[in-house]
């Protein structure tokens, strides 16, 4: 089993721009070749599913440690997704996404961490 997930994800507003920051980490059990996720990017999508912005992180191994990232979005992201050459369609591969789930009673934005589905 191997997974790539967000660590300490934050979405903040500064001057009408949404600043998304955090880190991505890989965890794996199995053959050495499983320790690497290739061509990793963090991608923000709006409510219509259009890409707002992205940042490329490259290849990440289980021994790299957490890889920090940040990106600016002019529109509010609805989803923040980890994308890589590897597929969430592989039953032994888990990949994260964050989904905007609305606001709580005091107006704070709620984000839910979920596992990416297979897009087949």
C-alpha positions as CSV (number, residue, x, y, z in Angstrom):
1,X,0.0,0.0,0.0
2,X,1.2,3.5,-0.8
3,X,-0.3,6.9,-0.3
4,X,0.3,10.6,-1.0
5,X,-1.5,13.0,1.2
6,X,-1.7,16.7,2.2
7,X,-0.2,17.8,5.5
8,X,-1.1,21.0,7.2
9,X,-3.2,22.4,4.3
10,X,-4.4,26.0,4.8
11,X,-6.6,28.3,2.7
12,X,-6.5,31.9,3.6
13,X,-7.7,35.1,2.0
14,X,-5.3,38.0,1.5
15,X,-6.3,41.1,-0.6
16,X,-9.1,39.2,-2.4
17,X,-6.7,36.4,-3.3
18,X,-6.9,32.9,-1.8
19,X,-3.5,31.6,-0.6
20,X,-3.3,27.8,-0.5
21,X,-0.4,26.4,1.4
22,X,0.7,23.2,3.0
23,X,2.9,20.1,2.3
24,X,2.6,16.8,0.5
25,X,4.0,13.6,2.0
26,X,4.4,10.0,0.7
27,X,4.0,6.9,2.8
28,X,4.5,3.4,1.4
29,X,4.8,-0.3,2.4
30,X,6.1,-2.6,-0.3
31,X,8.7,-2.7,-3.0
32,X,11.2,0.2,-3.3
33,X,9.7,1.3,-6.6
34,X,6.5,2.1,-4.8
35,X,8.2,4.8,-2.7
36,X,8.1,7.3,-5.6
37,X,5.2,9.2,-7.0
38,X,6.1,10.8,-10.3
39,X,5.3,14.2,-11.8
40,X,3.4,15.3,-8.7
41,X,1.3,18.6,-8.8
42,X,-1.1,20.3,-6.5
43,X,-4.1,21.6,-8.5
44,X,-6.9,24.0,-7.4
45,X,-10.3,23.7,-9.2
46,X,-13.3,26.1,-9.0
47,X,-16.9,25.2,-8.7
48,X,-17.3,24.4,-12.4
49,X,-14.3,22.0,-12.3
50,X,-12.0,24.5,-14.2
51,X,-8.4,24.7,-13.1
52,X,-7.6,27.9,-11.2
53,X,-3.9,27.4,-10.6
54,X,-1.4,24.6,-10.0
55,X,2.2,24.0,-8.8
56,X,4.5,21.3,-9.9
57,X,6.4,19.4,-7.1
58,X,8.1,16.8,-9.3
59,X,9.0,13.3,-8.1
60,X,8.4,12.6,-4.4
61,X,9.7,9.6,-2.6
62,X,8.8,8.1,0.8
63,X,12.3,9.3,2.0
64,X,12.0,12.9,0.7
65,X,10.0,14.1,3.7
66,X,7.2,16.6,3.5
67,X,7.4,18.9,0.4
68,X,6.0,22.3,1.1
69,X,4.0,24.2,-1.5
70,X,1.9,27.4,-2.0
71,X,-0.3,28.8,-4.7
72,X,-2.4,31.8,-5.2
73,X,-6.0,31.7,-6.6
74,X,-8.0,34.6,-7.8
75,X,-11.2,32.7,-7.3
76,X,-12.2,30.5,-4.4
77,X,-11.1,26.9,-4.9
78,X,-13.8,24.2,-4.5
79,X,-11.3,21.3,-4.7
80,X,-7.5,21.1,-4.1
81,X,-6.2,17.9,-5.6
82,X,-2.9,15.9,-5.7
83,X,-2.2,14.7,-9.2
84,X,0.6,12.4,-10.3
85,X,1.5,9.9,-13.0
86,X,0.3,7.1,-10.6
87,X,-3.4,6.6,-10.6
88,X,-6.0,6.4,-7.8
89,X,-7.5,3.6,-9.9
90,X,-4.8,1.3,-8.5
91,X,-6.4,-0.5,-5.5
92,X,-3.0,-0.2,-3.6
93,X,-2.6,3.6,-4.2
94,X,-4.3,6.3,-2.1
95,X,-4.3,9.9,-3.2
96,X,-5.7,12.9,-1.3
97,X,-7.9,15.8,-2.2
98,X,-9.5,18.6,-0.1
99,X,-13.1,19.6,-0.9
100,X,-14.8,22.8,0.2
101,X,-17.9,21.8,2.3
102,X,-19.4,25.2,3.2
103,X,-19.3,27.3,6.3
104,X,-20.0,26.6,9.9
105,X,-22.3,28.8,12.1
106,X,-19.6,31.5,12.6
107,X,-18.8,31.7,8.9
108,X,-15.5,29.8,9.0
109,X,-14.9,27.8,5.8
110,X,-15.0,24.1,6.3
111,X,-12.7,21.8,4.2
112,X,-12.9,18.0,4.2
113,X,-10.0,15.8,3.4
114,X,-11.1,12.9,1.2
115,X,-9.5,10.2,-0.9
116,X,-9.5,10.8,-4.6
117,X,-11.8,8.5,-6.6
118,X,-10.8,6.7,-9.7
119,X,-11.6,8.9,-12.7
120,X,-11.4,6.0,-15.1
